[in-house]
Amino acid sequence: MPIENILLWVAVLIFVSVVSSKLSDKFGIPVLLLFLTIGMLAGSEGIGGIYFDDAKLAKSIGVIALIFIIFSGGLDTNWKDTKSVILPGAILSTAGVLMTAIFTGFFAVYILKFSLLEGMLLGSIVSSTDAAAVFSVLRSKRISLKQPLKPLLEFESGSNDPMAIFLTTGFISILTVKNMGIVDLIPRFMLDMSGGALIGYLMAKFIVFFINRLKLGYEGLYPVIMISLVLLTYVTAVFLKGNGILAVYIAGLMLGKAEFPNKKMIMRFHDGLAWLAQIVMFITLGLLVFPSHIVPLIGAGFFLAFLLMVVARPVSVLLCLLPFNINMRKKVMVAWVGLRGSVPIILATFPFMAGIPQADTIFNIVFFVVIASVFIQGTSIPILSKMLKLDVPWIKTNYPIEFEKTAAFDAEMIDVIVPFDSEVVGKRIGDLDIPEKCLIILICRAGKFVIPSGDMVIESSDVLLVLANTADFLVFQQTLARLKKEG
């Protein structure tokens, strides 16, 4: 095929994918489902007629895409919110994934008549979750989730992929390597996880040290050098027998709370790169699947997806969160929003490369389970969040001014909404008892920006853009939290 034709298809598919994301905003359809659908429509059994049957290439594209998706997820994580949920999140992303894999594996043995090891391999492949799909659905409905659900789900989904990858490769090794048993995975697990976490931490320290002293003459080169450092983090971990995906996530998480030059620009670049990676990955995986191969497995796939959604995931979540002071409504929400995403489909290509006899069946079942999970759970999340009274308004404002925190300036720009029953409602800004060095820079009111003055009266639901250090902002938050006096 001429290069011009290839470029035309690439341009058209990316263009259609980006434009189709508007359907997610309007109707609440998860973008993952849209991108996969576009890939299938472009495939050999769709209107595009593109024949693609290269599992090795699909796996390589998926791994590269996953590196940047996971890194961006760690980089965007709000460390202040995440600190309080690290322990339950870590348990969910390790023990929770393991329990989900085991339960689903037994279901696969019963439903698909797999051997025990083949069932555990399938369970491992579908054991991780995708919070990005959850929050894209919630964002389309202009709602979010109460604390600590949002940071807990973000941390769990960002950190549970390494466990799913480890289990998948581990069971493939048991199936393909003579005289290897489950017990042999224990020391391998310790090396894989500890090595990945340590390398990610050390690389993050090196990246901050290096970037702070690099002083490039062109700002546009900072995102470029970051790409090389992210890839270096991954391959270093892999070469040293650690978990490369975990290393990348830990590096992103550490960099998210660090200060270095052009951080905001780098974060925006990697956000865009992560979206591009998702589009390319989902379209590739959509091209790889043959819908006609899925049809005979719909009954078994739906039964397996149902048991995964209502038994395996909920039981795992309830057991993992048992020691923590989280009420049952929130546990139910965490259990239900365990959407399967891109990682299971990528992992479903691994058995092809290993020559597993049931590879084709595994791939098609996993593809159907992911689609069923995203469609059923994804579309019902807004309804369930309201039923459980766990929804809160989505606050995401694009301000006409920007501020980048640096080590030399102890302050940051934070937005905060004024509660409807706050004592500050109806008061002039000049009359508010707030710290002297806590500045209200801008007010977003009814979708419009207003420059504040001392005579301006605060209204409920105003979104205030505040410049302050952490201590002064906490004092200001306490002021906003004080309720009106009755009478």
C-alpha positions as CSV (number, residue, x, y, z in Angstrom):
1,M,0.0,0.0,0.0
2,P,1.4,3.5,-0.9
3,I,2.5,5.6,2.0
4,E,-0.1,8.3,1.0
5,N,-2.9,5.7,1.4
6,I,-1.6,4.7,4.8
7,L,-1.4,8.3,5.9
8,L,-4.9,9.0,4.6
9,W,-6.3,6.1,6.7
10,V,-4.4,7.2,9.8
11,A,-5.6,10.8,9.4
12,V,-9.3,9.7,8.8
13,L,-9.3,7.2,11.7
14,I,-7.8,9.7,14.2
15,F,-10.1,12.5,13.0
16,V,-13.2,10.4,13.3
17,S,-12.1,9.1,16.7
18,V,-11.6,12.6,18.1
19,V,-14.8,13.9,16.6
20,S,-16.7,10.9,17.9
21,S,-15.7,11.8,21.5
22,K,-18.4,14.5,21.3
23,L,-20.9,11.6,21.4
24,S,-19.4,10.7,24.8
25,D,-20.0,14.2,26.1
26,K,-23.5,14.3,24.8
27,F,-24.9,10.8,25.4
28,G,-22.5,9.4,28.1
29,I,-21.1,6.7,25.8
30,P,-17.6,5.7,27.0
31,V,-15.0,6.8,24.5
32,L,-13.3,3.4,24.8
33,L,-16.4,1.8,23.2
34,L,-16.4,4.4,20.5
35,F,-12.8,3.9,19.6
36,L,-13.1,0.2,19.5
37,T,-16.2,0.4,17.3
38,I,-14.3,2.6,14.9
39,G,-11.5,0.1,14.7
40,M,-14.0,-2.8,14.0
41,L,-15.8,-0.8,11.4
42,A,-12.5,-0.1,9.6
43,G,-11.5,-3.8,9.8
44,S,-11.8,-6.5,7.3
45,E,-15.4,-7.4,8.3
46,G,-16.4,-3.7,8.4
47,I,-16.9,-1.0,5.9
48,G,-13.2,-0.1,5.8
49,G,-12.1,-3.6,4.7
50,I,-8.6,-3.2,6.3
51,Y,-7.2,-6.7,7.0
52,F,-5.1,-6.8,10.1
53,D,-4.1,-10.1,11.8
54,D,-0.8,-9.3,13.4
55,A,-1.1,-10.0,17.1
56,K,2.6,-9.4,17.7
57,L,2.4,-5.9,16.2
58,A,-0.8,-5.2,18.1
59,K,0.9,-6.2,21.3
60,S,3.9,-4.0,20.7
61,I,1.6,-1.0,19.9
62,G,-0.5,-1.7,23.0
63,V,2.6,-1.9,25.3
64,I,4.0,1.4,23.9
65,A,0.7,3.1,24.2
66,L,0.2,1.7,27.7
67,I,3.5,3.2,28.9
68,F,2.4,6.7,28.1
69,I,-1.2,6.3,29.2
70,I,0.0,5.0,32.6
71,F,2.7,7.7,33.0
72,S,0.2,10.4,32.2
73,G,-2.3,8.9,34.7
74,G,0.4,9.0,37.5
75,L,1.5,12.5,36.5
76,D,-2.1,13.9,36.7
77,T,-2.8,12.2,40.1
78,N,-3.6,14.7,42.9
79,W,-1.1,13.6,45.6
80,K,-2.9,15.5,48.4
81,D,-6.1,13.6,47.8
82,T,-4.4,10.3,47.1
83,K,-2.3,10.2,50.3
84,S,-5.3,9.1,52.4
85,V,-6.3,6.2,50.2
86,I,-2.9,4.7,49.4
87,L,-3.3,1.7,51.7
88,P,-6.8,0.6,50.6
89,G,-5.9,1.4,47.0
90,A,-2.8,-0.7,47.2
91,I,-4.7,-3.6,48.7
92,L,-7.4,-3.3,45.9
93,S,-4.7,-3.2,43.2
94,T,-2.9,-6.3,44.5
95,A,-5.0,-8.6,46.6
96,G,-8.2,-7.4,44.9
97,V,-6.8,-8.1,41.5
98,L,-5.6,-11.6,42.6
99,M,-9.0,-12.5,44.1
100,T,-10.9,-11.2,41.0
101,A,-8.6,-13.3,38.8
102,I,-9.1,-16.4,40.9
103,F,-12.9,-16.1,41.1
104,T,-13.2,-15.3,37.3
105,G,-10.8,-18.2,36.6
106,F,-13.0,-20.7,38.3
107,F,-16.1,-19.3,36.4
108,A,-14.2,-19.7,33.2
109,V,-13.4,-23.3,34.0
110,Y,-17.1,-24.0,34.6
111,I,-18.5,-22.0,31.7
112,L,-15.9,-22.5,29.0
113,K,-14.6,-25.9,30.1
114,F,-11.1,-24.6,30.3
115,S,-8.4,-26.3,32.3
116,L,-7.7,-24.7,35.7
117,L,-4.5,-23.0,34.5
118,E,-6.2,-21.7,31.3
119,G,-9.1,-20.4,33.4
120,M,-6.7,-18.6,35.8
121,L,-5.0,-17.1,32.7
122,L,-8.3,-15.7,31.5
123,G,-9.2,-14.5,34.9
124,S,-5.8,-12.7,35.2
125,I,-6.3,-11.0,31.8
126,V,-9.6,-9.4,32.8
127,S,-8.6,-8.6,36.4
128,S,-7.6,-5.0,36.1
129,T,-9.9,-1.9,35.9
130,D,-10.0,1.3,34.0
131,A,-11.0,4.4,35.9
132,A,-10.5,6.7,32.8
133,A,-13.7,5.1,31.4
134,V,-15.5,5.7,34.6
135,F,-14.7,9.4,34.9
136,S,-15.3,10.1,31.2
137,V,-18.8,8.9,31.7
138,L,-19.3,11.0,34.8
139,R,-17.8,14.0,33.2
140,S,-20.2,13.7,30.3
141,K,-23.0,14.0,32.8
142,R,-21.3,16.9,34.6
143,I,-21.0,14.9,37.9
144,S,-18.2,13.5,40.0
145,L,-18.0,11.2,43.1
146,K,-17.7,12.1,46.7
147,Q,-14.4,11.7,48.6
148,P,-12.6,9.4,48.9
149,L,-14.1,7.5,45.9
150,K,-12.5,9.6,43.1
151,P,-8.8,9.4,44.3
152,L,-9.3,5.8,45.5
153,L,-10.6,4.6,42.1
154,E,-7.9,6.7,40.2
155,F,-5.1,5.2,42.3
156,E,-6.5,1.7,42.1
157,S,-6.8,1.7,38.4
158,G,-3.4,3.3,37.8
159,S,-1.7,0.8,40.1
160,N,-3.5,-2.4,39.4
161,D,-2.3,-3.0,35.8
162,P,1.1,-4.2,36.9
163,M,-0.5,-6.9,39.0
164,A,-2.7,-8.0,36.1
165,I,0.4,-8.1,33.8
166,F,2.4,-10.1,36.3
167,L,-0.4,-12.7,36.8
168,T,-0.9,-13.0,33.0
169,T,2.7,-13.5,32.2
170,G,3.1,-15.8,35.2
171,F,0.3,-18.2,34.2
172,I,1.6,-18.1,30.6
173,S,5.0,-19.2,31.9
174,I,3.4,-22.0,34.0
175,L,1.5,-23.2,30.9
176,T,4.6,-23.1,28.6
177,V,7.6,-23.9,30.8
178,K,8.1,-27.4,32.1
179,N,8.4,-28.1,35.8
180,M,7.2,-24.6,36.8
181,G,4.5,-24.2,39.4
182,I,2.5,-21.5,41.1
183,V,4.9,-21.5,44.1
184,D,7.6,-20.3,41.7
185,L,5.7,-17.1,41.1
186,I,6.1,-15.9,44.7
187,P,9.8,-14.9,44.5
188,R,9.2,-13.6,41.0
189,F,6.4,-11.4,42.3
190,M,8.6,-9.9,45.0
191,L,11.3,-9.1,42.5
192,D,8.9,-7.8,39.9
193,M,7.0,-5.4,42.1
194,S,9.8,-4.3,44.4
195,G,12.1,-3.8,41.5
196,G,9.6,-1.8,39.5
197,A,8.6,0.4,42.4
198,L,12.3,1.1,43.4
199,I,13.3,1.9,39.8
200,G,10.3,4.1,39.3
201,Y,11.2,6.0,42.5
202,L,14.9,6.4,41.7
203,M,14.2,7.4,38.1
204,A,11.7,10.1,39.3
205,K,14.4,11.5,41.6
206,F,16.9,11.5,38.7
207,I,14.4,13.1,36.3
208,V,13.7,16.0,38.7
209,F,17.4,16.5,39.4
210,F,18.2,16.4,35.7
211,I,15.4,18.6,34.4
212,N,16.1,21.2,37.1
213,R,19.7,21.5,35.9
214,L,19.2,21.0,32.2
215,K,18.1,24.6,31.3
216,L,17.3,23.9,27.6
217,G,17.2,26.9,25.3
218,Y,14.0,25.8,23.7
219,E,10.9,25.1,25.8
220,G,9.5,22.7,23.2
221,L,12.3,20.3,23.9
222,Y,11.2,19.6,27.5
223,P,8.4,17.3,26.5
224,V,10.7,15.6,24.0
225,I,13.3,14.8,26.6
226,M,10.6,13.6,29.0
227,I,9.5,11.0,26.3
228,S,13.0,9.6,26.3
229,L,13.1,9.5,30.1
230,V,9.8,7.7,30.4
231,L,10.9,5.1,27.9
232,L,14.2,4.8,29.7
233,T,12.4,4.2,33.0
234,Y,10.4,1.4,31.4
235,V,13.3,-0.4,29.7
236,T,15.5,0.0,32.8
237,A,13.0,-1.8,34.9
238,V,12.4,-4.6,32.4
239,F,16.2,-5.2,31.9
240,L,16.6,-5.4,35.7
241,K,13.7,-7.9,36.0
242,G,11.3,-5.4,37.5
243,N,7.8,-4.4,36.4
244,G,8.2,-1.7,33.8
245,I,4.6,-0.5,33.9
246,L,4.7,-0.1,37.7
247,A,8.0,1.8,37.4
248,V,6.5,4.2,34.9
249,Y,3.4,4.7,37.1
250,I,5.5,5.4,40.2
251,A,7.7,7.8,38.3
252,G,4.7,9.7,37.0
253,L,3.2,9.7,40.5
254,M,6.4,11.1,42.0
255,L,6.8,13.7,39.3
256,G,3.2,14.8,39.8
257,K,4.0,16.1,43.3
258,A,7.5,17.4,42.4
259,E,8.4,20.9,41.0
260,F,10.4,21.3,37.9
261,P,10.6,23.7,34.9
262,N,7.7,23.8,32.4
263,K,5.8,21.2,34.4
264,K,2.4,22.4,33.2
265,M,3.4,22.3,29.6
266,I,4.9,18.8,30.0
267,M,1.6,17.6,31.7
268,R,-0.5,19.0,28.9
269,F,1.7,17.4,26.3
270,H,1.6,14.0,27.9
271,D,-2.2,14.3,28.4
272,G,-2.5,14.8,24.6
273,L,0.0,12.0,24.0
274,A,-2.0,9.7,26.2
275,W,-5.2,10.4,24.2
276,L,-3.4,9.8,21.0
277,A,-2.0,6.5,22.4
278,Q,-5.5,5.5,23.5
279,I,-6.9,6.2,20.0
280,V,-4.1,4.3,18.2
281,M,-4.3,1.4,20.7
282,F,-8.1,1.0,20.6
283,I,-8.3,1.3,16.8
284,T,-5.5,-1.3,16.4
285,L,-7.3,-3.7,18.8
286,G,-10.5,-3.1,17.0
287,L,-8.9,-4.0,13.7
288,L,-7.4,-7.1,15.2
289,V,-10.8,-8.6,16.2
290,F,-13.1,-10.4,13.8
291,P,-16.7,-9.9,14.9
292,S,-17.8,-13.1,13.3
293,H,-15.5,-15.0,15.7
294,I,-17.2,-13.4,18.7
295,V,-20.8,-14.3,17.7
296,P,-20.6,-18.0,18.7
297,L,-19.2,-17.0,22.1
298,I,-21.7,-14.3,23.0
299,G,-23.7,-16.5,25.4
300,A,-20.7,-17.7,27.4
301,G,-19.1,-14.3,27.2
302,F,-22.2,-12.6,28.6
303,F,-22.5,-15.1,31.4
304,L,-18.8,-14.7,32.4
305,A,-19.1,-10.9,32.2
306,F,-22.2,-11.0,34.4
307,L,-20.4,-13.1,37.1
308,L,-17.4,-10.9,36.9
309,M,-19.5,-7.7,37.5
310,V,-21.9,-9.0,40.2
311,V,-19.8,-11.7,42.0
312,A,-16.0,-11.6,41.4
313,R,-15.4,-7.9,41.6
314,P,-17.9,-7.1,44.4
315,V,-16.7,-9.9,46.7
316,S,-13.1,-8.9,46.1
317,V,-13.8,-5.3,46.9
318,L,-15.8,-6.0,50.0
319,L,-13.1,-8.3,51.4
320,C,-10.3,-5.9,50.6
321,L,-12.1,-2.9,52.2
322,L,-13.3,-4.8,55.2
323,P,-10.6,-3.3,57.6
324,F,-11.3,0.3,56.5
325,N,-13.9,2.8,57.7
326,I,-15.8,3.1,54.4
327,N,-19.6,2.8,54.4
328,M,-21.4,0.2,52.4
329,R,-22.8,2.6,49.8
330,K,-19.3,3.6,48.9
331,K,-18.1,0.0,48.8
332,V,-21.0,-0.8,46.4
333,M,-20.0,2.1,44.2
334,V,-16.3,1.0,44.1
335,A,-17.4,-2.6,43.3
336,W,-19.7,-1.5,40.4
337,V,-17.3,1.0,38.7
338,G,-14.7,-1.7,38.2
339,L,-14.9,-1.3,34.4
340,R,-12.6,-3.4,32.2
341,G,-10.7,-1.3,29.8
342,S,-7.8,-1.4,27.4
343,V,-5.3,-3.5,29.4
344,P,-7.3,-6.7,29.3
345,I,-7.5,-6.5,25.5
346,I,-3.8,-5.9,25.2
347,L,-3.1,-8.8,27.6
348,A,-5.4,-11.0,25.5
349,T,-2.8,-10.7,22.7
350,F,-0.1,-12.3,24.9
351,P,-1.4,-15.9,24.6
352,F,-1.1,-15.7,20.8
353,M,2.6,-14.9,21.2
354,A,3.1,-17.8,23.6
355,G,1.3,-20.3,21.4
356,I,-1.4,-21.1,24.0
357,P,-4.0,-23.5,22.3
358,Q,-7.0,-21.5,23.6
359,A,-5.5,-18.1,22.5
360,D,-8.2,-17.3,20.0
361,T,-11.0,-18.1,22.3
362,I,-9.4,-16.1,25.1
363,F,-9.0,-13.0,22.9
364,N,-12.6,-13.1,21.7
365,I,-14.1,-13.7,25.1
366,V,-12.0,-10.9,26.7
367,F,-13.0,-8.5,23.9
368,F,-16.7,-9.3,24.5
369,V,-16.3,-9.0,28.3
370,V,-14.7,-5.6,28.0
371,I,-17.4,-4.3,25.7
372,A,-20.2,-5.7,27.9
373,S,-18.5,-4.2,31.0
374,V,-18.1,-0.8,29.5
375,F,-21.6,-0.7,28.0
376,I,-23.5,-2.1,31.0
377,Q,-21.5,-0.6,33.9
378,G,-20.4,2.5,32.1
379,T,-23.9,3.7,31.1
380,S,-25.4,2.8,34.6
381,I,-22.8,4.6,36.7
382,P,-24.4,8.1,36.7
383,I,-27.8,6.5,37.7
384,L,-26.2,4.4,40.5
385,S,-24.2,7.4,41.9
386,K,-27.4,9.4,42.2
387,M,-29.3,6.4,43.8
388,L,-26.5,6.0,46.3
389,K,-26.3,9.8,46.8
390,L,-22.6,9.8,46.1
391,D,-22.6,12.2,43.2
392,V,-21.3,15.8,43.5
393,P,-21.2,18.6,40.8
394,W,-18.3,18.3,38.4
395,I,-16.1,21.4,38.7
396,K,-13.7,21.8,35.9
397,T,-13.1,25.4,34.7
398,N,-10.7,26.5,32.0
399,Y,-9.4,29.8,33.4
400,P,-8.1,32.6,31.2
401,I,-4.9,32.8,33.3
402,E,-2.3,30.3,34.3
403,F,0.1,29.9,37.2
404,E,3.0,27.4,37.5
405,K,4.2,26.6,41.0
406,T,7.9,26.8,41.6
407,A,10.2,26.0,44.5
408,A,11.1,29.6,44.8
409,F,7.5,30.7,45.4
410,D,5.5,29.2,48.3
411,A,2.0,29.5,46.8
412,E,-0.3,27.9,44.3
413,M,-3.5,28.7,42.5
414,I,-6.5,26.7,43.7
415,D,-10.2,26.8,42.8
416,V,-12.9,26.3,45.4
417,I,-16.7,26.4,45.2
418,V,-18.7,28.5,47.7
419,P,-21.3,26.3,49.5
420,F,-24.8,27.5,49.3
421,D,-25.1,27.7,53.2
422,S,-21.7,29.3,53.8
423,E,-21.7,32.4,56.1
424,V,-19.7,34.3,53.4
425,V,-22.6,34.3,51.0
426,G,-24.0,37.8,50.7
427,K,-20.9,39.5,52.2
428,R,-18.5,41.8,50.5
429,I,-15.0,40.4,49.7
430,G,-13.5,43.3,51.6
431,D,-15.4,42.3,54.8
432,L,-14.2,38.6,54.7
433,D,-11.9,37.4,57.5
434,I,-9.3,35.8,55.3
435,P,-5.5,35.7,55.6
436,E,-3.7,38.8,54.3
437,K,-1.7,36.9,51.7
438,C,-4.6,34.8,50.5
439,L,-5.8,36.5,47.3
440,I,-9.0,35.9,45.3
441,I,-7.7,36.4,41.8
442,L,-10.8,35.5,39.7
443,I,-14.4,34.5,40.2
444,C,-16.4,32.2,37.9
445,R,-20.1,33.0,38.2
446,A,-22.7,31.4,36.0
447,G,-20.1,30.4,33.5
448,K,-18.6,33.9,33.2
449,F,-15.4,35.2,34.7
450,V,-15.5,38.3,36.9
451,I,-12.5,40.3,38.2
452,P,-13.1,40.6,42.0
453,S,-13.0,43.9,43.9
454,G,-13.4,44.7,47.6
455,D,-17.0,45.7,47.1
456,M,-18.1,42.6,45.2
457,V,-20.7,40.4,47.0
458,I,-20.0,36.7,47.2
459,E,-22.8,34.5,45.9
460,S,-23.5,30.8,46.5
461,S,-21.9,28.4,43.9
462,D,-19.3,31.0,43.0
463,V,-16.1,29.3,42.0
464,L,-13.2,31.3,43.5
465,L,-9.7,31.1,42.0
466,V,-7.4,31.7,45.0
467,L,-3.6,32.3,45.2
468,A,-2.2,31.2,48.6
469,N,0.1,28.9,50.3
470,T,-1.2,25.7,51.9
471,A,-1.6,27.0,55.4
472,D,-3.5,30.2,54.4
473,F,-5.7,28.3,51.9
474,L,-6.8,25.9,54.7
475,V,-7.8,28.9,56.9
476,F,-9.7,30.3,53.9
477,Q,-11.5,26.9,53.4
478,Q,-12.5,26.9,57.1
479,T,-14.0,30.3,56.6
480,L,-16.0,29.1,53.6
481,A,-17.1,26.0,55.6
482,R,-18.7,28.0,58.4
483,L,-22.4,27.9,58.1
484,K,-24.8,30.8,58.2
485,K,-26.2,31.6,61.6
486,E,-30.0,31.1,61.7
487,G,-32.2,34.1,62.6
